[in-house]
Amino acid sequence: MDNNDRPDGEPRPSFTRREFVEAVVVTGVAAGLPAMAAGRAEGVETASCALTINSQEHHLTLDTRTTLLDALRENLHLSGTKKGCDHGQCGACTVLVNGKRINSCLTFAVMHQGDHITTIEGLSQGADLHPMQAAFVEYDGFQCGYCTPGQICSAVALLDEVRAGAPSAVSADVRNLGPVQLSDDEIRERMSGNICRCGAYPNIVAAVRAVNQGRRS
């Protein structure tokens, strides 16, 4: 009996069972790809929108599911705003919308027509840093720097909230809508939505405190 023949006399296949299964799987996937791609294309809804970012208007056509974070980074190449957890838990994607801080990963870009959006790139005036940016440099408020844009945007909004009298969970009297005394505990509480994995928190508190007091050293 030939070595290529099976005991029943039939010739053995020229490829192994493993090779046969792999071939079937690859062929099936390849056949399904065009249909999958067509399904995705048919299910996409796009919309034209005008976004005012750092005082400049941008006209975009976006998938309506595009987050503001992805529009900033992928469509407008404003990569200062970082994608961290992408679940609104780390604060790395914090930007200002009409002066209020938000997590840009949790909101759709098309929802913000008519809003004024400020990213970390829009805080400085040319070569002149925003006071909060300068304070973060002076007080070593960052190490790796990944969370820093979100930290700074959050800190800028924090000071506006304090001036408006908005209380926090550690405010002594939440009924008092007057100016808040910005203690270190207040700063920590109000910055708690921004995570720094390097642990630069003491220096971040010092930077925010210095800007609030009108000094940087």
C-alpha positions in Angstrom: 0.0 0.0 0.0 1.3 3.4 -0.9 2.2 5.7 2.0 -0.2 8.3 0.6 -3.2 5.8 0.7 -5.5 5.4 3.6 -6.3 1.9 5.0 -9.5 1.8 3.0 -7.6 2.3 -0.2 -8.7 5.9 -0.8 -5.8 8.3 -1.4 -5.0 10.6 1.5 -5.7 14.3 1.0 -2.8 16.5 0.0 -3.3 18.8 3.1 -3.9 18.2 6.7 -7.2 18.6 8.6 -5.8 21.6 10.3 -4.9 23.2 7.0 -8.4 22.5 5.7 -10.1 24.2 8.7 -7.8 27.2 8.4 -8.6 27.5 4.8 -12.4 27.3 5.4 -12.2 30.0 8.1 -10.1 32.4 6.0 -12.4 31.9 3.0 -15.5 32.5 5.1 -14.2 35.7 6.7 -13.0 37.0 3.3 -16.4 36.4 1.8 -18.1 38.2 4.6 -16.0 41.3 4.7 -17.7 43.1 1.8 -21.1 42.6 3.3 -19.8 43.7 6.7 -18.3 46.8 5.2 -21.4 47.6 3.3 -23.5 47.3 6.4 -21.3 49.7 8.3 -21.4 52.2 5.5 -25.2 52.0 5.2 -25.7 52.5 8.9 -23.6 55.7 9.2 -25.4 58.9 9.7 -23.4 62.1 9.0 -24.2 65.7 9.7 -22.6 69.0 8.8 -21.7 71.2 11.8 -19.8 74.4 12.5 -17.7 74.3 15.7 -16.1 77.4 17.2 -12.9 76.2 18.8 -10.3 78.6 20.2 -12.2 81.5 18.6 -11.9 79.9 15.1 -14.9 78.4 13.3 -14.5 75.0 11.7 -17.0 73.4 9.3 -17.0 69.6 9.5 -19.0 66.7 8.2 -19.0 64.1 11.0 -20.5 60.8 11.9 -23.2 61.9 14.4 -21.7 59.5 16.9 -18.3 61.2 16.9 -17.4 62.5 20.3 -16.1 66.0 20.7 -12.8 64.5 21.9 -12.4 62.5 18.7 -13.4 65.5 16.5 -10.7 67.6 18.2 -8.0 65.0 17.9 -8.8 63.2 14.7 -10.5 65.8 12.5 -8.9 69.0 13.7 -5.6 67.6 14.9 -5.8 69.4 18.2 -3.9 66.7 20.0 -3.4 68.7 23.2 -6.7 67.3 24.5 -5.8 63.7 25.6 -7.8 60.5 25.4 -7.3 58.6 28.7 -10.0 56.3 29.9 -12.6 57.3 27.3 -15.3 56.8 30.0 -15.3 60.2 31.7 -13.4 59.0 34.7 -9.9 60.4 34.4 -10.4 64.0 33.2 -7.6 63.9 30.7 -10.0 65.1 28.0 -11.3 68.1 29.9 -12.0 71.2 27.7 -14.0 74.3 28.3 -17.4 74.8 26.7 -18.8 78.3 27.2 -16.4 78.6 30.1 -17.6 75.4 31.8 -15.4 72.3 32.1 -16.6 69.1 30.5 -15.3 65.7 29.7 -15.1 65.9 25.9 -15.2 62.0 25.6 -18.8 62.0 26.9 -20.4 64.4 24.5 -21.1 64.3 20.8 -19.4 67.0 18.6 -22.6 67.8 16.7 -24.3 68.9 20.0 -22.0 71.9 20.2 -22.9 74.1 17.3 -23.0 77.7 18.6 -20.9 76.9 21.6 -17.5 78.4 22.3 -15.0 75.6 22.9 -11.6 76.2 24.4 -8.9 73.6 24.4 -5.4 73.8 26.0 -4.1 75.2 22.7 -6.5 78.2 23.1 -5.5 79.3 26.6 -2.2 81.0 25.7 -1.9 84.2 23.7 0.8 83.4 21.2 4.0 82.9 23.2 2.4 84.2 26.4 1.2 81.4 28.6 -2.0 81.6 30.5 -1.3 82.2 34.2 -2.4 78.7 35.0 -0.1 77.2 32.4 2.8 79.3 33.7 2.0 78.3 37.3 2.1 74.6 36.4 5.5 75.1 34.9 6.8 77.1 37.9 5.4 74.7 40.6 6.3 71.5 38.7 2.6 70.6 38.5 3.3 67.7 36.1 5.7 64.9 35.4 4.8 62.8 32.4 2.5 65.6 31.2 -0.3 63.4 29.8 -3.0 64.6 32.2 -1.7 68.2 32.3 -3.9 69.7 29.6 -7.0 68.4 31.3 -5.7 69.5 34.7 -5.0 73.0 33.5 -8.4 73.4 31.7 -10.1 72.1 34.8 -8.2 74.5 37.1 -9.0 77.5 35.0 -12.8 76.6 35.2 -12.4 75.9 38.9 -11.3 79.5 39.6 -14.3 80.9 37.7 -16.6 78.6 39.7 -15.1 79.8 42.9 -15.6 83.5 41.9 -19.2 82.7 41.1 -19.7 81.3 44.6 -20.4 77.7 43.5 -20.0 75.4 46.6 -18.3 72.0 46.7 -18.7 68.9 48.9 -16.3 70.4 51.4 -17.6 73.9 51.5 -18.4 74.9 55.1 -21.8 76.4 54.2 -23.3 75.3 50.8 -26.1 77.8 51.3 -23.6 80.7 51.0 -23.5 81.7 47.4 -20.9 84.3 47.9 -17.2 84.1 47.1 -15.6 80.8 48.3 -12.5 80.8 50.4 -10.3 78.5 48.3 -8.5 76.3 50.8 -6.3 73.4 49.9 -9.2 71.1 50.7 -11.4 73.0 48.3 -8.8 72.7 45.6 -8.4 69.0 46.1 -12.1 68.4 46.1 -12.7 70.5 43.0 -9.8 68.9 41.1 -10.8 65.3 42.1 -12.2 64.6 38.7 -8.7 64.9 37.2 -6.4 61.9 37.9 -2.6 62.2 37.8 -1.0 58.8 37.8 2.4 60.4 38.4 1.1 61.8 41.7 1.9 65.5 41.2 -1.1 66.5 43.3 0.7 68.6 45.9 2.3 70.7 43.2 -1.0 71.0 41.3 -2.6 72.3 44.5 0.2 74.8 44.9 -0.1 76.1 41.3 -3.9 76.6 41.6 -3.5 78.3 45.0 -0.8 80.7 43.6 -3.0 81.7 40.6 -6.0 82.2 42.9 -3.9 84.5 45.1 -2.6 86.4 42.2 1.0 85.3 42.5 3.2 82.6 41.0 6.0 82.3 43.5 
